[in-house]
Structure formats: structure tokens, C-alpha cells
Amino acid sequence: MDKIESDVTYKYENNIEIVWNGLATFNVFVDGNNVNCFTHTVENESQARWVADEWLAMELEEEKLRYADAY
């Protein structure tokens, strides 16, 4: 595994950023506010990007379903 010397930030629409610390921790920011975090062991930066993308897609889908139930 290549050592990451600093945090890696993945930027998404709607001012969402997921920051990976190079190990297993991912912090989720919306408009600069830390709103969530999760851990997932990854081997490299491309795996970290995939994990961040998948986590966000799952969260957005859950949010869409949660609001769909209200109607």
C-alpha cells in the first residue's frame, strides 16, 4: 500500500466533500460542516475514491427513499 502523506478530498455536487485521511477514515462535509464520518479499509487512492462514491450514492438513495415515504 502506498503511503498517503496528506488528506485526499473528493468533491461532489451540492457542496459535498468527502475527505479520506489516507488510512480508513472518511469525513463527510456539506457546506464546510462535518456532518458524518465512516471507516473503510482501502489499499490505495483509487479504492478510496470508489468507496467514497459508493457511500455517497447509497446515502443519497436512502434519503430519496426516506422522503418518498412521506408522500
C-alpha positions in Angstrom: 0.0 0.0 0.0 1.3 3.4 -0.9 1.5 5.8 2.0 -0.6 8.9 1.6 1.1 11.9 3.1 -2.0 14.2 3.4 -5.7 14.1 3.3 -7.4 13.5 -0.1 -10.6 15.4 -0.8 -13.3 14.2 -3.2 -15.7 16.9 -4.3 -19.3 16.4 -5.3 -22.3 18.4 -6.3 -24.2 20.5 -3.8 -21.1 21.5 -1.8 -20.5 17.9 -0.6 -16.9 16.8 0.1 -15.6 13.5 1.4 -12.1 13.7 2.9 -10.1 10.5 3.2 -7.3 10.6 5.7 -5.1 8.1 3.8 -5.9 5.2 6.2 -9.5 4.1 6.9 -11.4 7.3 8.0 -13.6 9.3 5.7 -15.2 12.6 6.9 -18.2 14.0 5.1 -18.6 17.7 4.8 -21.6 19.7 3.5 -21.0 23.4 3.0 -17.8 23.1 5.1 -19.6 21.5 8.0 -18.5 18.0 9.1 -21.9 16.1 9.0 -20.8 12.4 9.0 -17.9 10.1 9.0 -17.3 6.4 8.2 -14.5 4.0 8.1 -13.5 1.5 5.4 -10.1 -0.1 4.9 -8.7 0.6 1.4 -5.4 -0.2 -0.2 -4.9 2.9 -2.4 -6.4 6.1 -3.6 -8.5 4.6 -6.4 -10.1 2.3 -4.0 -10.8 5.2 -1.6 -12.4 7.1 -4.5 -14.6 4.1 -5.2 -15.6 3.7 -1.6 -16.4 7.5 -1.2 -18.5 7.4 -4.4 -20.4 4.3 -3.4 -21.0 5.5 0.2 -22.4 8.8 -1.1 -24.6 7.1 -3.7 -26.1 4.8 -1.0 -26.7 7.7 1.3 -28.5 9.7 -1.4 -30.6 6.8 -2.4 -31.6 6.2 1.3 -32.5 9.9 1.6 -34.6 9.7 -1.6 -36.5 6.7 -0.3 -37.0 8.3 3.2 -38.6 11.3 1.6 -40.6 9.2 -0.8 -42.3 7.5 2.1 -43.6 10.9 3.3 -45.7 11.3 0.1 
